Amino acid sequence: MIKGSKICGISDLDTLNFIISHPYPPQFIGFICNYIKSSRYVEVEKLNELLTLDKKKSNFVAVLVKPDDEILEKIKHLPFDYYQIYDCSPEETKLIKEKYNKKIITALTIQDKSDVEKYHLFKDIADIYLFDSKGYEKSMAFNHEFIKNIKLNKRLMIAGNIQVDDKLENLMKIADIIDISGGLETSGLKDISKIEIFLNKVKKVNDET
């Protein structure tokens, strides 16, 4: 299976255009829609501008932390392929999935091994599982060994302080999709040179496996 990537926290047109137009674009591009604490948060007015670009081969992902009806109604017209949802119960997530007819990335924040087991609760709802750290906007890490041996019938996405110089081949042994955000930034802003390195590394790893 071809391994994929997700670049998250896009907030400007130039960076988005570079990523979409890259010869090896990521399968997923994420936008922080309602988590105001994040420096990568994008207001709906800006999302309206950004998401007019042709996504080409990538999927657009709305990153949502315990979304309320107000934000869900504000973004429902936008061309998101997936909603990546944090801090919602299985019941809440199912309602969102059915009402807005979106594929769901269930985001589970991991501190210890017991947090991993929560994926069972979403087995009938999640289209993709994301295992992330507790840090949200702080790009914290968690022990990736926790998810090394779990067997899922859905694709597994991994995040949590992944850096552009990490050994991606090791991550791709335990996950189908690498989700990176802060690791592609310099002084808090997305860095085109780091994005270039990352996308080329993903392509190289895929070519070698």
C-alpha positions as CSV (number, residue, x, y, z in Angstrom):
1,M,0.0,0.0,0.0
2,I,1.2,3.5,-0.9
3,K,1.9,5.4,2.3
4,G,0.5,8.9,2.6
5,S,1.0,12.2,4.2
6,K,-1.0,15.1,5.7
7,I,0.3,18.6,6.0
8,C,-1.7,20.5,8.7
9,G,-2.1,24.0,9.8
10,I,-2.2,25.8,6.4
11,S,-3.3,29.4,6.7
12,D,-2.0,31.3,3.6
13,L,-2.6,31.1,-0.1
14,D,1.0,30.9,-1.3
15,T,1.8,27.9,0.9
16,L,-1.4,26.2,-0.1
17,N,-0.7,26.8,-3.8
18,F,2.8,25.4,-3.4
19,I,1.6,22.2,-1.7
20,I,-1.3,21.5,-4.2
21,S,1.0,22.1,-7.2
22,H,3.9,20.0,-5.9
23,P,4.8,17.0,-8.1
24,Y,4.3,14.8,-5.0
25,P,1.4,16.5,-3.1
26,P,0.2,15.2,0.2
27,Q,-3.0,13.2,0.2
28,F,-4.4,15.5,2.9
29,I,-4.2,19.2,3.7
30,G,-5.6,20.3,7.1
31,F,-7.0,23.7,8.2
32,I,-7.6,24.6,11.8
33,C,-11.2,25.8,11.7
34,N,-12.3,26.5,15.3
35,Y,-9.3,26.1,17.7
36,I,-8.6,29.8,18.4
37,K,-5.6,29.0,20.7
38,S,-3.6,27.8,17.7
39,S,-1.4,30.2,15.8
40,R,-2.6,28.2,12.7
41,Y,-6.3,29.0,13.3
42,V,-8.0,30.2,10.2
43,E,-11.2,32.3,10.3
44,V,-14.1,31.3,8.1
45,E,-13.7,34.4,5.9
46,K,-10.1,33.3,5.2
47,L,-11.2,29.7,4.6
48,N,-13.6,31.0,2.0
49,E,-10.7,32.5,0.1
50,L,-8.2,29.6,0.6
51,L,-10.6,26.8,-0.4
52,T,-11.4,28.3,-3.8
53,L,-8.2,26.8,-5.1
54,D,-8.5,23.5,-7.0
55,K,-7.4,20.9,-4.6
56,K,-6.2,18.6,-7.4
57,K,-5.0,15.3,-5.9
58,S,-5.3,16.3,-2.2
59,N,-8.2,16.0,0.2
60,F,-9.1,19.1,2.3
61,V,-9.5,18.4,6.0
62,A,-11.4,20.6,8.5
63,V,-9.7,20.2,11.9
64,L,-12.3,20.7,14.6
65,V,-11.9,20.6,18.4
66,K,-15.3,19.8,20.0
67,P,-17.2,21.8,17.3
68,D,-20.5,23.4,18.1
69,D,-23.4,23.9,15.7
70,E,-22.3,27.4,14.9
71,I,-19.0,26.5,13.3
72,L,-20.4,23.4,11.6
73,E,-23.0,25.5,9.9
74,K,-20.5,28.1,8.9
75,I,-18.2,25.7,7.1
76,K,-20.8,23.2,5.7
77,H,-20.6,24.9,2.2
78,L,-16.9,24.6,2.0
79,P,-15.3,21.7,-0.1
80,F,-13.9,19.7,2.8
81,D,-13.6,16.0,2.2
82,Y,-12.9,15.0,5.8
83,Y,-13.7,16.4,9.3
84,Q,-10.9,15.7,11.7
85,I,-12.7,15.7,15.1
86,Y,-11.1,16.0,18.6
87,D,-12.9,15.7,22.0
88,C,-16.3,14.5,20.8
89,S,-18.0,11.4,22.0
90,P,-18.8,8.6,19.5
91,E,-22.5,9.7,19.6
92,E,-21.6,13.3,18.8
93,T,-19.2,12.3,16.1
94,K,-21.8,10.0,14.5
95,L,-24.4,12.9,14.4
96,I,-21.9,15.2,12.7
97,K,-21.0,12.5,10.2
98,E,-24.6,11.8,9.3
99,K,-25.8,15.4,9.3
100,Y,-23.0,16.8,7.1
101,N,-22.2,13.7,5.1
102,K,-18.5,13.9,5.7
103,K,-15.8,11.3,6.1
104,I,-14.4,11.3,9.6
105,I,-10.9,11.3,10.9
106,T,-11.3,10.4,14.6
107,A,-8.4,12.1,16.4
108,L,-7.4,10.5,19.7
109,T,-4.9,12.3,21.9
110,I,-2.5,9.9,23.6
111,Q,-0.7,10.3,26.9
112,D,-0.5,6.7,28.0
113,K,-1.3,3.3,26.5
114,S,-4.9,3.3,27.9
115,D,-5.7,6.3,25.7
116,V,-5.0,4.2,22.6
117,E,-7.7,1.7,23.4
118,K,-10.4,4.3,22.9
119,Y,-10.3,3.7,19.2
120,H,-12.6,0.7,19.8
121,L,-15.4,3.2,20.6
122,F,-15.2,4.7,17.1
123,K,-14.9,1.6,15.0
124,D,-18.2,2.1,13.3
125,I,-17.8,5.8,12.8
126,A,-14.1,6.6,11.9
127,D,-12.9,6.4,8.3
128,I,-9.4,7.1,9.5
129,Y,-7.9,7.0,13.0
130,L,-5.4,9.7,14.0
131,F,-3.2,9.1,17.0
132,D,-1.9,12.5,18.2
133,S,-0.3,13.9,21.3
134,K,-2.1,15.8,24.1
135,G,-0.4,19.0,23.0
136,Y,-2.8,20.2,20.3
137,E,-1.1,23.5,19.1
138,K,2.1,22.8,21.1
139,S,3.4,20.0,18.9
140,M,4.1,17.7,21.8
141,A,5.2,14.1,21.3
142,F,3.8,10.8,22.6
143,N,5.4,7.4,22.6
144,H,4.7,6.0,19.1
145,E,5.5,2.5,20.4
146,F,2.0,2.5,22.0
147,I,0.4,2.0,18.6
148,K,3.0,-0.2,17.1
149,N,1.1,-3.5,17.4
150,I,-2.5,-2.5,17.1
151,K,-4.4,-4.0,14.2
152,L,-7.0,-1.8,12.5
153,N,-9.3,-2.3,9.6
154,K,-9.0,1.4,8.9
155,R,-6.1,3.6,7.8
156,L,-4.0,4.9,10.7
157,M,-2.6,8.4,10.8
158,I,0.1,9.4,13.2
159,A,1.0,12.9,14.5
160,G,2.7,14.4,17.5
161,N,5.9,16.5,17.1
162,I,7.0,14.8,13.9
163,Q,10.0,16.7,12.5
164,V,11.2,16.9,8.9
165,D,14.4,15.2,9.7
166,D,12.8,12.2,11.4
167,K,13.3,8.8,9.9
168,L,10.0,8.6,8.1
169,E,10.6,4.9,7.1
170,N,10.3,4.1,10.8
171,L,7.0,5.9,11.2
172,M,5.6,4.3,8.0
173,K,6.2,0.9,9.6
174,I,3.5,1.7,12.2
175,A,1.2,4.1,10.3
176,D,-0.3,4.6,6.9
177,I,-0.3,8.4,6.9
178,I,2.2,10.8,8.5
179,D,0.6,14.0,9.8
180,I,3.0,16.9,10.2
181,S,2.5,20.6,11.1
182,G,5.0,22.3,13.4
183,G,7.9,20.3,11.9
184,L,7.4,22.2,8.7
185,E,7.7,25.6,10.2
186,T,10.4,28.2,10.9
187,S,9.6,30.8,13.6
188,G,6.0,29.7,13.6
189,L,5.4,30.0,9.9
190,K,5.2,27.2,7.2
191,D,8.6,27.0,5.5
192,I,8.5,26.1,1.8
193,S,12.0,24.5,1.9
194,K,11.0,22.1,4.7
195,I,7.8,21.2,2.9
196,E,9.8,20.4,-0.2
197,I,12.2,18.2,1.8
198,F,9.3,16.4,3.5
199,L,7.3,15.6,0.4
200,N,10.3,14.4,-1.4
201,K,11.2,12.1,1.5
202,V,7.7,10.6,1.5
203,K,8.0,9.9,-2.2
204,K,11.5,8.4,-1.7
205,V,10.3,6.1,1.1
206,N,7.4,4.9,-1.0
207,D,9.7,4.3,-4.0
208,E,12.0,2.1,-1.8
209,T,9.3,0.0,-0.2
